[in-house]
Amino acid sequence: METKRQGMVVWLHSLKQSNALRKFGNVHYISRKMKYAVIYCNMNELDRHMAKLSSLPFVKRVEPSYKPFIKLEYESKLDKAKEYDYKVGF
């Protein structure tokens, strides 16, 4: 059974305490220039982890990722004039 995971972006004041983020989930990426980290955790634990992270003194803010809620299947809509040209063979 596959567990549903969701990411969150943690904006930091400094990167010295970035090792402390490991206990909240899998640290996927840390940007040294912009001072943020991307962490993945289970969806059912996301709210609890976000509340704990935002209360830490070295964290500026925490934002959830909306990727699990975005539709990834796209539909193509053809032009009627182009569809006619394809059928005729121009």
Rosetta silent file (secondary structure, phi, psi, omega in degrees, C-alpha in Angstrom):
SEQUENCE: METKRQGMVVWLHSLKQSNALRKFGNVHYISRKMKYAVIYCNMNELDRHMAKLSSLPFVKRVEPSYKPFIKLEYESKLDKAKEYDYKVGF
SCORE:     score description
SCORE:     0.000 S_00000001
   1 L     0.000  131.568 -176.469    0.000    0.000    0.000 S_00000001
   2 L   -87.281  132.221  177.800    1.393    3.348   -1.032 S_00000001
   3 L   -87.549  139.030  178.781    1.536    6.137    1.547 S_00000001
   4 L   -80.487  129.722 -177.960    0.473    9.588    0.410 S_00000001
   5 E  -121.959  151.276  178.954    3.253   12.140    0.827 S_00000001
   6 E  -141.277  145.210 -179.431    3.251   15.897    0.605 S_00000001
   7 E   -94.081  160.977  172.608    6.043   18.429    0.580 S_00000001
   8 E  -144.108  147.209 -179.986    6.473   21.602    2.549 S_00000001
   9 E  -103.985  125.558 -178.690    8.837   24.519    2.123 S_00000001
  10 E  -112.593  114.644  177.859   10.544   25.727    5.305 S_00000001
  11 E   -88.311  130.320 -172.171   12.078   29.215    5.143 S_00000001
  12 E  -115.010  152.840  171.718   15.001   29.581    7.565 S_00000001
  13 L   -77.163  -43.178  176.583   16.833   32.468    9.241 S_00000001
  14 L  -143.646  159.627 -176.695   20.127   30.552    9.095 S_00000001
  15 L   -91.076    2.287 -177.414   21.223   27.151    7.837 S_00000001
  16 L   -62.082  -36.743 -177.388   23.079   26.155   11.018 S_00000001
  17 L   -96.396   18.779 -177.144   20.082   24.252   12.392 S_00000001
  18 H   -67.287  -21.929  176.152   19.120   22.609    9.093 S_00000001
  19 H   -68.275  -23.942  179.597   20.136   19.190   10.481 S_00000001
  20 H   -71.029  -14.518 -179.173   17.304   19.484   13.022 S_00000001
  21 H   -75.112  -15.296 -177.346   14.797   19.311   10.149 S_00000001
  22 H   -63.107  -28.235 -177.921   15.499   15.611    9.575 S_00000001
  23 H   -77.371   -6.728  179.000   13.220   14.520   12.409 S_00000001
  24 H   -97.904   -8.434  179.143   10.188   16.081   10.674 S_00000001
  25 L   156.770 -168.602  179.272   10.525   14.109    7.419 S_00000001
  26 E   -82.624  120.234  177.401   12.791   13.477    4.459 S_00000001
  27 E   -79.934  113.282 -176.203   14.847   16.552    3.600 S_00000001
  28 E   -88.514  -40.541 -174.893   14.763   16.650   -0.186 S_00000001
  29 E  -154.278  143.316  173.554   16.598   19.911   -0.928 S_00000001
  30 E  -128.877  122.989  177.408   18.291   22.776    0.937 S_00000001
  31 E   -94.853  117.254 -179.204   18.965   26.057   -0.836 S_00000001
  32 L   -76.849  -33.074 -178.109   21.968   27.784    0.671 S_00000001
  33 L   -73.218  -46.171 -175.873   21.480   30.991   -1.299 S_00000001
  34 L   -96.339   -4.718  174.956   17.769   31.528   -0.595 S_00000001
  35 L    59.202   59.112  172.265   17.779   29.785    2.826 S_00000001
  36 E  -141.721  162.291  177.981   14.923   27.339    2.465 S_00000001
  37 E  -133.697  145.347  176.040   14.472   23.583    2.686 S_00000001
  38 E  -107.308  122.709 -176.556   12.009   21.222    1.008 S_00000001
  39 E  -123.726  137.554  175.996   10.796   18.441    3.290 S_00000001
  40 E  -110.581  136.604  176.661    8.475   15.524    2.461 S_00000001
  41 E  -146.094  175.052  178.879    6.306   13.817    5.086 S_00000001
  42 E   -67.437  145.018 -176.800    3.084   11.806    5.280 S_00000001
  43 H   -63.699  -34.452 -178.307   -0.052   13.772    4.430 S_00000001
  44 H   -73.622  -15.870  178.789   -1.816   12.832    7.670 S_00000001
  45 H  -103.697    1.965 -172.158    1.083   14.250    9.737 S_00000001
  46 H   -63.011  -47.080 -177.356    1.568   17.443    7.708 S_00000001
  47 H   -62.567  -40.773 -179.576   -0.467   19.827    9.897 S_00000001
  48 H   -64.893  -43.965  179.838    1.214   18.638   13.077 S_00000001
  49 H   -66.968  -38.145  179.270    4.698   19.009   11.576 S_00000001
  50 H   -64.998  -38.709  178.572    3.907   22.455   10.169 S_00000001
  51 H   -66.513  -42.035  178.839    2.746   23.665   13.578 S_00000001
  52 H   -66.316  -43.062 -179.162    5.873   22.334   15.279 S_00000001
  53 H   -64.940  -40.232 -178.135    8.189   23.756   12.627 S_00000001
  54 H   -69.356  -19.591  178.381    6.635   27.210   12.698 S_00000001
  55 L   -85.610   -9.083  178.930    7.176   27.402   16.464 S_00000001
  56 L   -73.123  144.216 -174.721   10.942   26.838   16.135 S_00000001
  57 L   -71.132  -23.295 -178.075   13.046   30.015   16.560 S_00000001
  58 L   -92.684    5.513 -178.715   15.184   29.530   13.430 S_00000001
  59 E  -104.485  127.132  175.872   12.174   29.123   11.081 S_00000001
  60 E   -76.385  -57.847  179.327   10.702   32.170    9.320 S_00000001
  61 E  -157.143  163.632 -178.916    7.624   30.497    7.831 S_00000001
  62 E  -129.026  131.167  179.823    6.343   27.142    6.573 S_00000001
  63 E  -125.622  134.655  176.957    4.334   26.660    3.373 S_00000001
  64 E   -80.331  156.227  175.120    2.674   23.434    2.180 S_00000001
  65 L   -89.453  138.370 -179.321    3.092   22.148   -1.362 S_00000001
  66 L  -100.493   11.905 -176.644   -0.085   21.970   -3.435 S_00000001
  67 H   -60.467  -39.144  179.769    1.291   19.457   -5.942 S_00000001
  68 H   -64.534  -17.116 -176.006   -0.885   16.489   -4.755 S_00000001
  69 H  -101.429   -0.147 -179.623   -4.017   18.546   -5.465 S_00000001
  70 L   -91.620  135.705  178.717   -3.090   19.700   -8.981 S_00000001
  71 L   -74.058  124.962 -175.957   -4.530   17.830  -11.933 S_00000001
  72 L  -103.918   -7.049  176.386   -1.657   16.386  -13.982 S_00000001
  73 L   -93.105  125.913 -177.705   -3.618   14.876  -16.894 S_00000001
  74 L  -109.224  150.279  178.223   -4.094   17.374  -19.689 S_00000001
  75 L  -112.623  137.173  177.113   -6.592   17.317  -22.535 S_00000001
  76 L   -98.398  134.545  178.090   -5.791   18.589  -25.990 S_00000001
  77 L  -114.523  115.689 -178.718   -8.459   20.515  -27.849 S_00000001
  78 L   -85.961  150.686  174.754   -7.959   20.644  -31.610 S_00000001
  79 L   -72.240  141.051  179.322   -9.110   23.475  -33.812 S_00000001
  80 H   -65.151  -38.282 -179.494  -12.038   22.494  -36.060 S_00000001
  81 H   -66.708  -42.108  179.134  -10.371   24.099  -39.122 S_00000001
  82 H   -67.845  -36.231  179.433   -7.095   22.233  -38.527 S_00000001
  83 H   -63.965  -39.375  177.951   -8.978   18.987  -37.944 S_00000001
  84 H   -64.471  -43.280  179.335  -10.700   19.398  -41.329 S_00000001
  85 H   -61.634  -37.928  179.737   -7.330   20.068  -43.043 S_00000001
  86 H   -66.151  -37.884 -178.957   -5.873   16.894  -41.540 S_00000001
  87 H   -70.880  -39.351 -177.753   -8.770   14.792  -42.842 S_00000001
  88 H   -73.366  -37.103  177.925   -8.636   16.243  -46.369 S_00000001
  89 L   103.880   27.554  178.631   -4.886   15.917  -46.612 S_00000001
  90 L   -71.560    0.000    0.000   -3.618   19.437  -47.307 S_00000001
